[in-house]
Amino acid sequence: MVVFATLGGALTLWGNQSLFDAVAVSGTASLFLTPVLLVGLVGARHIANWAYAVSFGAALLGAAAYFLRGNAVVASALYDGHKYEQLLQICVVVLIVGFAAVFAGSAKKPAPKNA
């Protein structure tokens, strides 16, 4: 998360004057932690490495989609509305993909053995 926060902050220095864009990109990239924390810690389930990777990849693609929302290919996949509405759409998709991957790649943790 520190890396994403740093990279998001760097966006304000790299030709992009909008602090909102920096926060949106770094926040979207860190969304992969939501399904991992809820399913892994709260749900007490073991999560496969590939599920982490899929959730992380979805979050990175979501951050890239927001950053590149002006691109014709990306814009065609997004709701034609305000950037806040587009960010909401991206976040919902990232969370759906992340939760689906984490649920599919998780199993109940084995009960501890009594010695």
C-alpha positions, 0 to 999 in steps of 0.5 A, spaced: 500 500 500 505 504 501 508 503 494 501 505 491 500 511 495 507 513 493 505 512 486 499 516 487 502 522 490 507 522 484 501 523 479 500 530 482 508 531 480 507 528 473 503 533 469 497 531 473 494 536 477 488 533 480 489 530 487 483 526 486 486 522 480 492 521 484 487 518 490 483 514 485 488 511 482 492 509 488 485 507 492 483 503 486 490 499 486 489 497 493 482 495 493 485 488 492 486 488 499 478 488 501 476 481 499 483 478 501 482 481 508 474 479 509 475 472 506 482 471 509 481 474 516 474 475 517 472 468 514 478 465 517 479 461 510 486 460 506 487 463 500 491 460 494 496 464 491 493 465 484 487 468 487 491 473 490 494 474 483 488 475 480 485 480 485 491 484 485 491 484 477 484 486 477 485 492 482 491 494 477 487 494 471 482 498 474 487 503 476 489 503 469 482 504 466 481 510 471 488 513 469 486 511 461 479 513 461 480 518 456 483 512 451 477 510 446 478 503 448 477 504 455 472 509 454 468 504 450 467 500 456 466 505 461 459 508 463 459 515 459 458 519 465 462 523 470 469 521 472 466 519 479 461 515 476 466 512 472 470 510 478 464 507 482 463 503 476 471 501 476 471 499 483 465 495 483 468 491 477 474 490 481 471 488 487 466 483 484 472 480 480 477 480 487 471 477 491 470 472 485 477 470 485 478 469 492 472 465 494 474 461 488 481 460 491 479 459 498 478 453 503 477 453 510 483 453 514 484 446 518 482 446 525 488 446 530 491 439 532 491 438 540 497 435 542 
